[in-house]
Amino acid sequence: MSDGPSVCILCAEKGPFRRRGEKGGYGIEECPACGLVQLVPTPTPETLRALYEGDTYFDGEAGTGYSEYEDQEEEYLATFREDVRRIGEFIPSGRILEVGCGYGYFLQAAEEAGYDAYGIDLSPMAVEWAAKRHPDRVFLGLLEEVPEIQDQKYDVIFGSHLIEHLTEPADFLRQAGKLLRPGGLVVMVTPNIKSLLSRVSGSRWVSYKIPEHVSYYDPGTITTLLNRTGYTVRSVDSAYQYYALPFIGTRVRELLNPVSRLIPPVERLGALRDRKIRVTSGSMRVLAAWNGE
């Protein structure tokens, strides 16, 4: 955790903020000046980077990272193909950089659609895994650290469930702008704190992943952030994900516990076990055009 007074990640207003809850030793608080919801105190970049660089982030360990990540390859591919189709409505071809590429599932979906796709990630294990499938296209490090991408220009920079992890999102977006062609898009998928699922779930919302999710945006606050960093928002829409039915059943039971003990696990029977469905996790997909040169 960081020391000293809390400062809003979006507008730099100093606390105290409005308390909305508490989880994992952090306050979940809302800035009265701009409405951004964030963790208080703000986790340090060192704390967060240690999570992503650890060997357990993609292996399904409960609490942080991704659950059943490798086992859900087909579900992730279906999800990312939907993102790629949406991107294609604005930029139908060109060079894409994914920040936080994990095992390269989005890269595969983008390449299938004809894009020239590259990725970076902080996890050495993920980069090693993805580089086997995408040789010379996946690199280790932060956006400003990877030498292989600094002299390139991209038509799209994509980050799925990325911006909510950043303690300095404005710096990231300005750095992204340096790598975009004029009119290029930054595309982000991020939890929407004002989504119906968030409001219904309360403190059990699946996107309250502490401490890795340091901030929680809504269409208004994400638009403010993008406008302040040189972008024009082109679209904000709901983002959906594909999951196997038993995985959804598990998450619903976690949300409804202890009432869920009364519901038989029918989703694990016969053909239902392998069925994949499209659901909302209370996230939004934001596409914004870079205004710079």
Residue pairs with C-beta under 8 A, 6 or more apart in sequence:
1 25
1 26
1 41
1 42
1 43
1 44
1 47
1 211
2 41
2 42
2 43
2 44
3 41
5 14
5 15
6 14
6 15
6 16
6 17
6 29
6 40
6 41
6 42
7 13
7 14
7 15
7 42
8 14
8 15
8 17
8 31
8 33
8 34
8 36
8 38
9 36
9 38
9 42
9 166
9 167
9 168
9 169
9 214
9 215
10 31
10 34
10 36
10 169
10 215
10 221
10 224
10 225
11 31
11 33
11 34
11 36
11 224
13 31
13 32
13 33
13 34
15 29
15 40
17 27
17 29
17 30
17 31
17 32
17 38
17 40
18 29
18 30
18 31
18 32
19 27
19 28
19 29
20 28
20 29
20 30
20 37
21 27
21 28
21 202
21 203
22 28
23 203
23 208
23 210
24 210
24 211
25 210
26 39
26 40
26 41
26 43
26 210
26 211
27 39
27 40
27 41
28 37
28 38
28 39
28 40
28 208
28 216
29 37
29 38
29 39
29 40
30 36
30 37
31 37
31 38
34 221
34 224
35 218
35 220
35 221
36 215
36 216
36 217
36 221
37 193
37 215
37 216
38 214
38 215
38 216
39 210
39 211
39 213
39 214
39 215
42 167
42 214
43 167
43 211
43 212
43 214
44 167
45 167
45 168
47 211
48 165
48 167
48 211
48 212
48 214
49 122
51 57
51 64
51 65
51 211
51 212
52 121
52 122
52 123
52 212
53 122
53 123
53 124
54 123
55 125
56 64
56 65
57 64
57 65
57 66
57 123
57 125
57 126
58 65
58 66
58 69
58 70
58 102
58 103
58 123
58 125
58 126
59 65
59 69
59 70
60 66
60 67
60 68
60 69
60 71
63 209
64 209
64 212
65 212
66 102
68 247
69 76
69 102
69 103
70 103
72 243
72 244
72 247
73 103
73 105
74 242
74 276
75 241
75 242
75 243
75 244
75 247
75 276
76 105
76 106
76 242
77 105
77 108
77 109
78 242
78 276
78 278
79 240
79 241
79 242
80 105
80 106
80 108
80 109
80 110
80 160
81 109
81 112
81 113
82 240
83 106
83 109
83 158
83 160
83 187
83 189
83 239
83 285
84 106
84 109
84 110
84 112
84 113
84 115
85 113
86 187
86 235
86 237
86 285
86 287
87 96
87 156
87 158
87 185
87 187
87 287
88 113
90 185
90 234
90 235
90 287
91 155
91 156
91 184
91 185
93 114
93 115
93 155
94 115
94 116
94 154
94 155
94 156
95 115
95 116
95 117
95 118
95 152
95 153
95 154
95 155
95 156
96 110
96 115
96 116
96 117
96 118
96 154
96 155
96 156
96 157
96 158
97 117
97 118
97 119
97 120
97 149
97 152
97 154
97 156
97 157
97 158
97 179
98 106
98 107
98 110
98 117
98 118
98 119
98 120
98 157
98 158
98 159
98 160
99 119
99 120
99 143
99 157
99 158
99 159
99 162
99 176
100 120
100 121
100 122
100 159
100 160
100 161
100 162
100 165
101 107
101 119
101 120
101 121
101 126
101 127
101 130
101 138
102 121
102 123
102 126
102 130
103 126
103 129
103 130
104 119
104 129
104 130
104 133
104 134
104 138
106 117
106 119
106 158
106 160
107 117
107 118
107 119
107 130
107 133
107 134
107 137
107 138
108 133
108 134
110 117
110 158
111 117
111 134
115 156
117 134
117 137
118 137
118 138
118 139
118 149
118 152
118 154
119 130
119 134
119 137
119 138
119 139
120 127
120 138
120 139
120 140
120 141
120 142
120 143
120 146
120 149
121 127
121 130
121 138
121 140
122 140
122 141
122 142
124 140
127 138
127 139
127 140
130 138
131 137
131 138
139 146
139 148
139 149
140 146
143 149
143 172
143 175
143 176
143 179
144 175
149 179
150 179
152 179
153 179
153 180
153 181
153 184
154 179
154 180
154 181
154 184
155 180
155 181
155 184
155 185
156 184
156 185
156 186
156 187
157 176
157 179
157 180
157 184
157 185
157 186
157 187
158 186
158 187
158 188
159 186
159 187
159 188
159 189
160 188
160 189
161 189
161 190
161 191
161 283
162 188
162 190
163 169
163 172
163 188
163 190
163 215
163 217
163 222
163 225
164 190
164 191
164 207
164 213
164 214
164 215
164 216
164 217
165 212
165 213
165 214
166 172
166 214
166 215
167 214
169 215
169 225
170 225
170 228
170 229
173 186
173 225
173 226
173 229
173 230
173 231
174 229
174 230
176 186
176 290
177 186
177 229
177 230
177 231
177 290
177 292
180 186
180 290
180 292
181 290
182 290
182 292
182 293
183 289
183 290
184 289
184 290
185 234
185 287
185 288
185 289
185 290
186 226
186 231
186 287
186 288
186 290
187 285
187 286
187 287
187 288
188 222
188 285
188 286
189 239
189 283
189 284
189 285
189 286
190 217
190 222
190 283
190 284
190 286
191 198
191 205
191 207
191 213
191 216
191 217
191 281
191 282
191 283
191 284
192 198
192 217
192 218
192 219
192 238
192 282
192 283
192 284
193 216
193 217
193 218
194 218
194 219
195 238
195 280
195 282
195 283
195 284
196 282
197 205
197 206
197 280
197 281
197 282
198 205
198 207
198 282
201 255
201 282
204 254
204 255
205 282
206 251
206 255
206 281
206 282
207 213
207 216
207 281
207 282
207 283
217 225
217 284
219 236
219 284
219 286
222 233
222 236
222 284
222 286
223 233
223 236
226 232
226 233
226 286
226 288
227 233
230 290
230 291
230 292
231 288
231 289
231 290
231 291
232 288
232 289
232 291
233 286
233 287
233 288
234 287
234 288
234 289
235 285
235 286
235 287
236 284
236 285
236 286
236 287
237 284
237 285
238 280
238 283
238 284
238 285
239 280
239 281
239 283
239 284
239 285
240 278
240 279
240 280
240 281
241 278
241 279
241 280
241 281
241 283
242 276
242 277
242 278
242 279
243 276
243 277
243 279
244 273
244 274
244 275
244 276
245 267
245 272
245 273
245 274
245 275
245 276
245 277
246 265
246 267
246 268
246 273
248 267
248 277
248 279
249 265
249 267
249 268
252 260
253 260
253 263
254 260
256 263
266 272
267 273
